[in-house]
Amino acid sequence: MTPDDLSAALFDLLLPLAERHREGSSTELRREDVVLERPRNRDHGDWASNIALKLGKKLGANPREFATELAAALGDVPGVATAEVAGPGFINVRLDAAAAGALAKVIVEAGVEYGRNESQAGRAINLEFVSANPTGPLHIGHTRWAALGDSIARVLKASGATVASEYYINDAGSQMDTFGASVLAAIQGKPTPEGGYPGAYIAELGRQVLELEPNLTELPDDEALAIARERAYQLQLAEIEKSLASFNVHFDVWFSERELHAKDAQTGTSAIDNAVERLRQQGHVFDEDDAVWVRTTDFGDDKDRVIRRGNSIYTYFAADAAYYLSKSDRGFEHKIYLLGADHHGYVHRLRALAGAAGDNPDTDIEILIGQLVSVNGAKLSKRAGNIIELDDLQAWIGTDALRYSLARYPADSPLTLDPEQLRKRSNDNPVFYVQYAHARTRSVARNAEAAEVDRSAFTPELLDHETESALLGALQEFPRIVAQAAELREPHRVARYLEEVAGLYHRWYDNCRVIPLGDEPVGDVHRSRLWLNDATGQVLRNGLDLVGVTAPDRM
């Protein structure tokens, strides 16, 4: 019996009881009102529900008396061993061994689908993260958002949402001119321009640009600058994409800011021009002091924002507006922005922008602010000089250890990583602990095959050891954990859950044999335990995939 099965049974029992207590009215009960939780103390049962407390007063019934009626009915449901009332009206449910153990087969047969749910079904979400300027390599701050953003996208998709993970390329504006001038200066053997980009990577880009454009030094400076800027930009963007791919992060959309500035051949207007007019039509644009403003204070911003200056030059806010509207135009009713710790000022601005565009700032836009991350003993990049590069961190710590350690903490928590711990092959290293548990499930499966233990029989009532009950109880939780991680945008819940499962599996492994000892014949208990072993491996694989980490077969 799965939690969904038990919840459905409980809901079916509620309806007639509710009608009896309130003269035919069911108080508009909904299936999602019935929530099950695992008791912290497993002596209290496998599952607990507070539905009698929630509905008792609404139904005009004493919650404990209502819970007693409900528990009595629930005790007759096949698969339920006991249903007891605790406190003012909690219902503790214990499944019989067969009903609890049946989950192992459900998981194995579901495979990669186990854990997937429909809690976010029908939602079209645009999730933007990283979005680093294409003027240099990715650094440690981008690393955290790459890991978290990709994991958030994975749990949202696993929960039924339609998600586009998007990288906004800031490839318009003065920083691109400065970048191009820096590369051209390196090609010409000149000092870095004032305010330019330093670092050996600029010289490397210069060498690559010159290989592609061997006649560049013979061109007039303006022409050479345009070519150097474009070539270096494409090279740097390709390096960023390669770094992210090696980090197991792949974007659905790479959105160029240039698209917002490009003029339509027929209308002669750009997306930014159109955005200003669309905001004006919403009634939130006004003209003052030769400038064009958006009345963002109507939506909680601390001041109104200039969208076009008196010299007719658009501000960055104009591009933000056009970009936001483009997301709506592409069918995304919900937009999530993942921003760094230095972007707190953008929260009110973006929420106000959503309101000015006619959206609901409370439901249509979400801004997540992440805190800083540091690495003990990390050295600055030899190429960039003033940053710690993603590529260097991967080479030092390893992709799996880096991704897992970044995913296992809430985004709003400052984080310091200890590379020496993350490189250890011991239980003190969380990623090793979880991956080793998975590798152990695969080892057990291989050894079982050699010992001619297979899954030809399944007798779930034989899975009655206390460690089996605890492990099955945790495996039941996986779909709920995934749904919760998606709803709260907190993939660290998946990582912490995997560590719990790994611990329970190791304890089970120490107490329950899948392979008979000595001359003991293979029995149904061994075959049934192989189902549980393989179910645990499947959950660990599915969970590690949600945080972008591999599940090795051997370690």
Buried (B, 14 or more C-beta within 10 A) or exposed (E): BBBBBBBBBBBEBBEEBBBEBBEEEBBEBEEEBBBBEBBEEEEBBBBBBBBBBBBBEBBEBBBBBBBBBBBEBBEEBEBBBBBBBBEEBBBBBBBBBBBBBBBBBBBBEBEEEBBBBEBBEEBBBBBBBBBBBBBBBBBBBBBBBBBBBBBBBBBBBBBBBBBBBBBBBBBBBEBBEBBBBBBBBBBBEEEBEEEBBBBEBBBBBBEBBBEEBEEBEEBEEEEBBBBBBBBBBBBBBEBBBEBBEEBBBEBEBEBBBEBBBEEEEEEEEBBBBBBBEBBBEEEBBEEEEEBBBBBBBEBEBEEBBBBBBEEEEBBBBBBBBBBBBBBBEEEBBBBBBBBBBEBEEBBBBBBBBBBBBBBEBEEBBBBBBBBEBEBEEBEEBEBBEEBBBBBBBBEBBBBBBBBBBBBBBBBEEEBEBBBEBBEEEEEEBBBBBBBBBBBBBBBBBEEBEEEEBEBEBBBBBBBBBEBBBBBBBBBBBBBBBBBBBBBEBBBBBBBBBBBBBBBBBBBBBEEBBBBBEEEEEBBEBBBBBBBBBBBBBBBBBBBBBBBBBBBEEEE
